């Protein structure tokens, strides 16, 4: 069994190579080894990250405060552990930030402290963290503000909201690109079982089939022999006819119950997710696509929102850490504190979208095997609409804060100008530092809570969208998420260690990377040097190329090599009848022109040249089996080789 302390000792060797003349590293590794022996993994995953958080906070406010579980140097304010590095950043006596702190020392300190921050803990610990996450979900929902908003703020937010998302007005449900999502559902259906259940639900109630433009062969025997030809009815006539069938004069929102689950977030917390009912998720995905498309077309939101690109937030975080002009704001329990009343307020000018979003929203959630709660929040993170809806609302609140800070009226021109000074991705918000107090006020007034530990408005440290920046330098650490506790290696463990090893190497931490390479190869054998774009397991280098035996593939007309790949496990999941036909037609409709042409007879050579799979073969297989979520295996495969940065 490999020791994590040995990995840290090699990391210290790399730091010693960076920081010439640094004292105390040998003593530090002895201290770490002793504390790990007596405190176990808790020291690496809990105690050391506490020191790292104190360093980050000190970089922000300009003074270091030593955590209580570290002894200080005599007469000083910094801990004995890592004092040689900390002296290059903070004054050892006063704890004040130095005028010219050493940026390499900041990066080294954060790498050492946070290396095992996100390590997977024991099963018993995971169960305790899950229980804490569930309790936090319930208590947060109870604390949501309802109908207690400031009237002046409500008026201004309503006006600003009316300027955005014009293309969302009047969107018809029958043209939505409804689809199944990749995640699990509350009923626990497999991939193909979702289509069976969907068809059964739509056949039972044709109202939803017509409303969302789906073809279903009706077998409803309650209609009688005077049933008209359904395919010849107009959309409005269909809706009226479906209401008559079900004996309804006005449609009521269908009810359902989500299921609360949790996933790892760090070694000290888990993230709660709601597994939505199957039919709800199917419809949510359609409105998710419509809302995202509308954001791209909106002249206001398109300048401050990009829901598929985090790079703009990351660049602004780096710039803000250099000149202090931009502040990064992170929200605590962002989706869990987003009230339904706030969503209704913001989207009141888009009644069709708002009505459908509420209709396909789970009002109740099964938090455990016994308790079911009525949710005050709009939705949990499992709802496909949660991310774009919350991003839109946070952006509008930030825009209102900017307008108030500058004393401007909420005209369209001013709103459009203010949007260019805001950047939002989920709950990560970036604004100009001078607007911070007003944006804080607007967020708090609508029941949202700023995470002060991860929000940085002063100093030269910023954090946003996975990038930690100090004085314009990326100081994001590499995380070890899994560690081998025996001689066997699961696919998840191996792929995670390979990824961490490659990141360490590219960061210049070569000795630590070499040790991690030895750990991996003791589990799966020797791995080759591969391109950074290759899905094969292997090692990266600054020269982006393959060093592995290759052969020429005559069919694909390119060089290929034999490598290990992490592939999903498949299981039998048969689909037949009308549900299978519905799935195939739905997939055909969603394909682009290349896939359609390929399914109509393009040769294997043409498909390979365009790097396209065979749709006919894939469709046939997908009707008999499906992927087992969270179950993978490592298998050898022939992969395209990259030589000197060019795909052969």
Protein Blocks (a to p, Z undefined) as FASTA:
>chain_A
ZZfklmmmmmmmmmmmmmghiahklmmmmmmmmmmmmnommlmmmmmmmmmmmmmmmmmn
opacddfkbccdehiabdfehklmmmmmbcfklopacfbdcfklmmmmmmmmmmmmmgcc
dfklmmmmmmmmmmmmmmmmmmpcehiacfklmmmmmmmmmmgokllgopafklpccddd
fbdcfkopafklmmmmmmmmmmmmmmlmmmnopacddfbfknojmlccfklpcfklmmmm
mmmmnopabdcddddddddddddfblmbccddddddfklmmmmmmmmmmmmmmmmmpmkl
mmmgcfkbcklmmmmmmmmmmnomaccdddehkllmmcfklmmmmmmmmmmlmmmmmmmp
cfbdcfbfmbccddfbfbdfklmklmmmmmmmmmmmmmmmmmmmnopacdfklmmmmmmm
gccehjaccddfklmmmmmmmmmmnopacdfklgcfehjbdceehiaceehiacbdcddf
bdcfbfbdcfklmmmmmmmmmmmmmnopamlmmmmmmmmmmmnopaddddfkbcbdcddd
fbdcddddddddfklopaddddddddddddddddehjllmmmmmmmmmmpcfklmmmmno
pafklmmmnopacfklmmmmmmmbccdehiacdddddddddeehiaZZ
